[in-house]
């Protein structure tokens, strides 16, 4: 029997060995879907719902508007009520899916959505703002 010789070990064998070992390391790094992976945790951490009530009272108009928009995109009335009065929230249709028409604000803080647009009014409360009124219009 001949002794092991690196010269007889082909480049193909070396690459196969390297890929095999590398794939073992990669498999150990994969997180199962739906078990609270890093992506899901990061999504929860960035969620507007993670804001404390004290913080929500000190948000500026822009932040309140974006958080309300996020709630409207998700069709989440409860989240929207953290940033707007019940009267303002009830001005919009929360049962109508947006489809591919994602709602957005223009530079004049007018909310554009599937089927219409709305002017958004703010009320200053303490050090922050709340959406007090939404004037919705059909296209």
C-alpha positions in Angstrom: 0.0 0.0 0.0 1.3 3.4 -1.0 1.7 6.2 1.5 -0.7 9.2 1.1 0.7 11.7 -1.3 -0.6 15.3 -1.7 0.6 15.2 -5.3 -1.9 12.4 -6.1 -4.7 14.3 -4.5 -6.3 16.1 -7.5 -7.7 19.7 -7.5 -11.2 18.1 -7.9 -10.9 16.2 -4.7 -9.7 19.3 -2.8 -12.6 21.4 -4.1 -15.1 18.7 -3.2 -13.7 18.4 0.3 -13.8 22.2 0.8 -17.4 22.5 -0.5 -18.5 19.6 1.7 -17.0 21.1 4.9 -18.2 24.6 4.0 -21.8 23.4 3.5 -21.8 21.7 6.9 -21.0 25.1 8.5 -23.7 26.9 6.4 -26.4 24.3 7.4 -25.6 25.0 11.1 -26.2 28.7 10.6 -29.7 28.5 9.1 -32.6 29.5 11.3 -35.9 27.6 11.0 -38.7 29.7 9.5 -41.4 30.8 12.0 -39.4 30.2 15.2 -38.5 33.8 16.0 -35.5 34.2 13.8 -33.3 37.3 13.6 -35.3 38.8 10.8 -38.6 38.4 12.7 -37.0 39.9 15.8 -35.6 42.9 13.9 -39.0 43.5 12.3 -40.7 43.5 15.7 -38.0 45.9 17.1 -38.6 48.4 14.2 -42.4 48.2 14.5 -44.1 51.4 15.4 -46.2 49.4 18.0 -43.0 49.1 20.0 -43.1 52.8 21.0 -44.0 53.4 24.6 -47.0 55.7 25.4 -44.6 58.3 26.8 -42.6 58.4 23.5 -45.7 58.6 21.3 -46.7 61.8 23.1 -43.4 63.5 22.0 -43.4 62.5 18.3 -43.3 65.3 15.7 -45.9 65.5 12.9 -43.7 63.6 10.4 -43.2 60.6 12.8 -46.9 60.5 13.7 -47.9 60.6 10.0 -45.5 57.8 9.1 -46.6 55.6 11.9 -50.3 56.2 11.0 -49.4 55.4 7.4 -47.8 52.2 8.5 -50.9 51.2 10.4 -53.1 52.1 7.4 -51.0 50.0 5.1 -51.3 47.1 7.5 -55.0 47.9 7.9 -54.4 47.9 11.7 -57.0 50.1 13.3 -55.7 49.5 16.8 -52.2 50.7 15.9 -53.7 53.7 14.1 -55.6 54.7 17.3 -52.2 55.2 19.0 -51.5 58.1 16.7 -55.0 59.4 15.8 -58.4 60.2 17.3 -61.2 57.6 16.8 -63.0 60.2 14.6 -59.9 60.5 12.3 -59.5 56.7 12.1 -63.1 56.2 11.2 -62.8 58.5 8.3 -61.0 55.8 6.3 -62.1 52.4 5.0 -60.1 49.9 7.0 -61.7 46.9 5.3 -60.7 47.6 1.7 -57.4 45.9 0.7 -54.9 48.2 -1.0 -53.8 45.6 -3.6 -50.8 46.9 -5.5 -51.7 50.6 -4.7 -49.7 51.2 -1.6 -50.8 54.4 0.3 -48.3 57.2 0.6 -48.0 60.9 1.6 -47.0 63.6 -0.9 -44.9 66.6 0.1 -48.0 68.5 1.4 -49.0 65.7 3.8 -51.9 64.5 1.7 -52.5 60.8 2.1 -53.1 59.1 -1.3 -54.7 55.7 -1.3 -56.6 53.3 -3.5 -59.7 55.2 -4.6 -59.0 58.6 -3.1 -56.9 61.0 -1.1 -57.2 62.6 2.3 -56.0 65.8 3.9 -54.5 65.1 7.4 -54.8 67.5 10.3 -52.7 67.5 13.5 -53.4 68.6 17.0 -50.5 69.4 19.3 -50.8 67.6 22.6 -48.0 68.2 25.2 -44.7 67.9 23.4 -46.0 65.9 20.5 -48.8 65.6 17.9 -51.8 63.5 17.2 -53.9 63.2 14.0 -57.1 64.9 14.9 -59.0 64.9 11.6 -58.8 63.3 8.2 -60.8 64.8 5.3 -61.2 61.9 2.9 -62.1 62.5 -0.8 -62.9 60.1 -3.6 -61.0 60.4 -6.8 
